[in-house]
Amino acid sequence: MTIVLYLRQRVRKDLTYRTSVTSLVSVHPDARDEITIFVEGKRIARRVHLVRIELTNLGADIPEGDFQRERDSQRRTPIRIPLGEDAHVLGRPQIEEKDPTDLHPVVQAQGSSLVLHPLLLNRGDRFTIAAKVENLAGPLHPESRITGLPRLREIRPEGTESAAKFYVRRFTLMLALVVVLGVSAAGVSAEFTSLTTLRTRVEFVDGRTICGNVTVKGGVVSIERDERHDEFRLSDVREIRDRAC
């Protein structure tokens, strides 16, 4: 009897950010009286950095209406990125590397912060905010008020935590065993730790299908086939069908 293992996880809101800061120009304190810096025709006091913040929605869709309304106003609270008390954004912030291309985030400088206006963010939407900042200070931590999202999650440059590992670590996977003959078995709730199956068909959320010997462990799906070994994120898998190849 063939059994289908169907992975159903509670998809929660998970808006992540990754930051990159590059020094464009700076003057040593001992030489500030002798050297003057101009950027786009404007005199700059000390130092200038290129700041990039990549935002990616790895969780459930975030409608624009999930952004909390401002007090005594019909406007909704934007995502705010403080840059430091004395920071100043030079020129206009830019949006880079949009996916999908018809995504239209609106970002502007407001005081010593970058402000991203509320917008619909579907699962998988990604874009990067870029700005030249004078006198940048402190780490970059976006602030938001979004229903069901206590805070944005930072993805560190070394990439020590994948999205799949995050989901497995935080959420209980709902495993429903369904007999192909049409008789449905009871749903099982368990902490998903490890699973190994042979001659298994793996169906992905993007429509791909791969057959092989499958091991699922720690949020990673490993598939061995024809002397190849590939690894995928568990969050990208829709269905694992045991002994279906």
N, C-alpha and C positions, 0 to 999 in steps of 0.2 A: 504494500500500500504506500503510495507516494504522498508525502506531506509537504505542504507549502508553509514556509515560515515567513510571515508578513510582519514587517517592522512598522509599528505606528508609534511615533513619539509626539508628545505634546509640543507643538512648535510655539515657542514664546518669542516675544520681541527680543532682539539681540542686535543692537546697533553698535558697531565696533569702530575704533579709530586707530590709526597708525600715524605717528608723527616723524618728521624729518626736519632737522635744523642745520643749515649750512651757513657758515660765516662768509659773507661777501667782502667785507672790509672792516678794519678796526685800526685804531691808533693807540700806540702804547701811551700810558698816562704821562710818561716823561716827555713826550713829544707833542702833546696836544696844543701847546702854545705856538708851535712852529708849523704844524700841518693842519690844513682845513680840508674837509671832505665835502664834495658836492655830489648829490644824487638827483638826477633829473632836474638840474639847475637849482636845487635847494641845498642850503648848507646843513650838514649833519654834524651833530655834536660829538658822538663817540663811536658807535659801531652799528653795523647793519647786518642783519641775517635774512636769509631766504627761508621762510617757514612753509612747510607743506603738511597738510593734515588730510589723510585719506579716510573717508567715511564709507563703510560698507554695511549694508543690511543683511545679516546672516540669519535673521529670524523671521517671524511673521511680518506680514505687511503692516506698515505704519501709515494710516490715513492722516491727512493734514488735520482732520478734526481731533486727533488724539493729542495734539499739542495743546497744553492747558491755556485757557484764556487769561489774559492779563487782568489784574484787579481793576474794577471800574472801567473796563474797556471791552470792546468786541474783538480786539486784536488778540492774536495768539502768541504765546511766549516763544521766541526763537531759541535756537541753540547758540549759546554764547561761548566764545573761546577767549578767556582773559590772557593778555600778553605781558602783563606786568604794569605796575603803577605808572612808570615813566615811559612806557612804550608808545610808539607812534607808527602807524601804518603809512608807508610811502606809496603814493599812487593808489590805484584801484586793485583790490584783491581779484584774483583770477580763478576760474574753474577749469581744471585740467582733467584729461583722461576720464571722460564720462562714459558710463556703461549702464543703460543703453544710451545711444547718442541723442535720443529725444528727451532725455532728462534735462530739466532746466532749473538747477538750483540758483538761488539768488543770495549772494553774500556781499556784505559791505563792512567797512570800518566804522566803528562807533566808539568814540573815545579811545581807550586803550585796549579795546577788544575787537575781535572779528565776530560778526553776527550773521548766522545762517537763518534765513526766513523759513517758516514752516512750509512743508511740502509733502506730497505723497511719496513714500519710499517703499516700493515693492521689494519683496524678497530677492536678493541678488543685486539690487541697485548699488552702484559704486561711483564715487567721484572724488577728486582731489581739490582741495582749496590751497592756493599758493599766494603768498604775500611777502613783500619786502618790509621788514620791521626794524625800526630804529629803537635801540635800547631795550631789546627783549630781555625779560627776566623771569626766571622760574620755569618749572615744567609746564607743558601744555595739557590742560585737562578741560575738555568741553563740558559745559553745564547745560542741562536741559530739564524741562518739565513735560514729560510725555507719559500718558496713561499706560500703566503696565510695564514701564521701563524705569527702574529706580535710578539707573545711571548708564552712561555709555561705557563699553568695555574696551580697554586698551589692548591692542596687539603689539607686543614688544618687538623691536627690530630683529631679535634673534629668532623669533617665531617659535618659542618654546611651547606654545599651546595652540593646537589647531582647533578649528571650529568643531570638528567631529569629537575630539577629546572633551571639549567643553560641554557639549550636549550630553555625552555619556556620563561625565562626571556629575553633572547637575540634575539630570532628569532620569526618571525611571522609564525604561522602555516598556511599552505595552506590547506583549507578544501574543498574537492570536494564531492558534493552530487551526488550519482549515484543511480538511480532507478533500482531495480533488474530486472524489465521488459525489460531492455535494453535501456531505454531512458536516456540519460545522461543530468544532470543538469549543470548549469554554475558553474565554480569554484568560491569559495568565499575566499577572503583574510581577515582575522580578527585576532585580538589578542585573543588567546585562554585563557579563564579565568575559566569557569566552565561549566560542562555538566552532567546531570543525565539521565540515561535511564533504562528501566525495561526489564527483560527477554532478556538480551543482550549477544551476543557471542563476546568474545574478542579473537582475533588471535594475537599471539606474533611472533616476528621475528625469534624465534628459533623453530617455528612449533607448539608450544603448543596451545591449545584452552580451554578456560574456559567460562562457562555460569553463569550468575547471574545478580543481580541488580548492575549497574555500575555508579560510580560517578568519574568524572575526574575534578581535581581542583589542581592548583598550581604545575603542572608537575607530579602529583601522580594519578594513576588509582586505585580506591578502588572498590573491588568486594565483594558483600555479597551473600553467597550461603550456604544453609543447616546449618544455625546458625554459619557459619564461616565468618570471615572478613579478607581479604588479601589485601595488597597494593603492587603495582608494579610501576616501573618507566615508564613514558609515552614514553620515547625513546625506550623502549623494545617492544612497541605495534605496530603491523603492521596495524590492522584493527579492528574497532568496528562496529558490525552489530546489529542494534537495532531490538528488538522483534524477534530474530532469534532462541530462545531457547524454 
